[in-house]
Amino acid sequence: MKRKFISVYLILMLVLSFGLATPVSANSINVPGDYTTIQEAIDAASPGDVISVGAGTYAEDLVIAADKTGLELAGSDATIKGVAMTPAAEFPTVAPNINVLADGVSISGFTIQGPAVTPGFYSSGICIGGSDVEIYGNDFEVTNTADGTGGDIGQAIQTYNKLAIPGVDISGLNIHDNTFTSYGEGAVGFEGIYINRDAGTGSISIGNNVFSGVIVRAITTERSNAVVGSNDILASDGWAWTGVLVMDVGSGEPIDSVAVTGNTIVGLGNGVKIGDGAGEDTLTNLAVLDNTITGSIKGVYVRTAEDVTIAGNAVSDTTGGADSVAISVGFTESAAVLANTISNFEKGGIVVKDTVAVLIEDNIVSTTSVALASNGIQVGYDMDPTATTGTIKGNLVTGCLWDGYDPLTEMYEDDWTSSGILVIAPNSALEISGNEVQNNDVGMDIEAGIDTSIEGNDVHDNSYGIVFWNANPAVNLNSIYRNTLEAVYRPYDLTGTLDAENNWWGQSSGPAEGAVSIDVDVAPWLLAEGGEQYDRTMVLNAGWSIVSPDAELDSYDIVDSVGLVLAYDDGAFVRATALDPVIPVFIKTADGGGIGFNYVAESMGIFSTDLEAGWNLIGIPETDAAPDDILSSIRLGANNEVALATLASQGAYNPSGESFYESMLDVEYAPEELFPFDGYWAYMNVAKEFGVIVVTP
């Protein structure tokens, strides 16, 4: 058995050994040792050969033909100096300085210098028409231009368009660890890398490159399945249009799955720009992630897209007047702006316009610039017709102040103001929740649809808390406090009533006097920040307050420095252990506060109390009964049986003070309005019963 095993093993080894292909070793060609020019070495090379180029400057244009697959060009202190240029009038014709038509080519270790600056001409740089090409470890000196029209902008690297070479496929392209800077005099700059459309579908990568000097555009791609990551783009001068541009130039074909991630971009007009036509490009699955962008006019500028995610970016010092916006999104079907840190912008932090669905979440937006009326987060614009839906959630917005607005002398309508969150989308339905908005001229400036909800936000230390212009969306469960002018402001020509129930106003007694505009329903409110909701709340004064529950209660809560709670029952004051309908309750607090009631579910019934001859203290619950029914048991008796007068409490327990007013109950007169919760003193000639109907709240 052992010998049989060995024999099988030997046979198997022989079969395997005969099946092994003998690898072909790559030849090494040296320049200038074997050939004096690089092109001569390329022409002599076989697929997979390595051409090592020694020190020196080689003024020649190169062609790597399609049959030179896998060729490797490796420089050591060597400079390739481009020669050919193209008249600007012949754009987009190319005259390649290095023409790569083969697959699997790599070029590394060179200084690659463009031709000398010639007005009216542009250089084409490396032109790539093969797949799996790798360009790495080179120092590019790209021909600059002084032509103010931009017609002769030089290129460092570009790929062939499929219209120029039908079927061209650049899949697997990897451009990494190179440096790019401008060569020659000129104030306009150069273009670093331009990726045209091809017929391929495989991925490409552009990463860990450094661009500096006088730049027009650093990286442009019209191609799908591209990753542009970890590049440093540092413009010191020039037109400095765009750091990374993703766009379609007139083909009408979609671009899908492009990620711009981890780049550092300084001093470009547009840090990252997506789309170059207002609604004309079809761009899908785009991601702008974890970039650091400084000193742009627009940090991230999405001019058009189907769906885009902008997340984890740090965008700072966006300047340029009214056009300066850290993150700008427009003409987009779906945009997610997540967890970005935005600081020191002149006009806008995050601005989204003409966008159907939006998610703006967990961003930190702050500015110290006061030169313009700025907005931290803005959705829509004046007369924006888009029916935008989505969420503005969990953001921190602070510092939107304009030095041209003086809140001490000007009303809101008198001048422009800066806003933490601005919505100018009258057809929108947005969830605005969980945001902290502080230290702005206006915390939230809302012109939104009625289906918008504003819930769970912390709006504090602004001049105005929340301003509403066109509708009355629900405003609930927010903390709105320490806003110096008004907590909630509505223009006086706005109709309807705003639902602002169950908010925390900085104190358990609800909003301060004058803190909200007319027709704003604030009761019930929260007695504590983030506290329990109540079916009904009321203010407690410092000292004694009097209340009368208007229905059967399930629970109640008294907040702030409570001293005593006494009920007036059966002609005497007793400590209150429960709050019963109709029975007045006296509450003593040191500093004032609030009380909240929760009603028994589906409570309904008739409540009454006996009135003795002489003075009685009663409560008047809220009821849907007609005025004649409310006091019927008093008013319908004979004249000598009715009360001669009623003294109505207006909140404070002080029978002899000005807090009581007289309400005549003579049968010839209708009574003054009697308020829920208040207590009333009634004088009776004879004993009677006082009854009311209480309905479900």
Buried (B, 14 or more C-beta within 10 A) or exposed (E): EEEEEEEEEEEEEEEEEEEEEEEEEBEEBEBBEBBEBBBBBBEEBBBBBBBBBEEEEBEBBBBBEEEBBBBBBBBEEBBBBBEBBBBBEEEEEBBBBBBBBBBBBBBBBBBBBBBBBBEEBBBBBBBBBBBBBBBBBBBBBBBBBBBEEBBBBBBBBBBBBBEBBEEBBBBBBBBBBBBBBBBBEBEBBBBBBBBBBBEBEBBBBBBBBBBBBBBBBBBBBBBBBBBBBBBBBBBBBBBBBBBBBBBBEEBEEEBBBBBBBBBBBBBBBBBBBBBBEEEBBBBBBBBBBBBBBBBBBBBBBBBBBBBBBBBBBBBBBBBBEEBBBBBBBBBBBBBBBBBBBBBBBBBBBBBBBBBBBBBBBBBBBBBEBBEBBBBBBBBBBEEBEBEBBBBBBBBBBBBBBBEEBEBEEBEBEEBEBBBBBBBBBBBBBBBBBBBBBBBBBBBBBBBBBEBBBBBBBBBBBBBBBBBBBBBBBBBBBBBBBBBEBBBBBBEEEBEEEBBBBBBBBBBBBBBEEEBBBEEBEBBBBBBBEEBEBBBBBBBBBBBBBBBBBBBBBEBBBBBBBBEEBBBBBEEEBEEBEEBBBBBBBBBBBEEBBBBBBBBBEEBEEEBEBEBEEEBBBBBBBBBEBEEEBBBBBBBEBEEEBBBEEBBBBBBBBBEEEEBBEEBEBEEEEBBEEBBBBBBBBBBBBEEBEBBBBBBEB
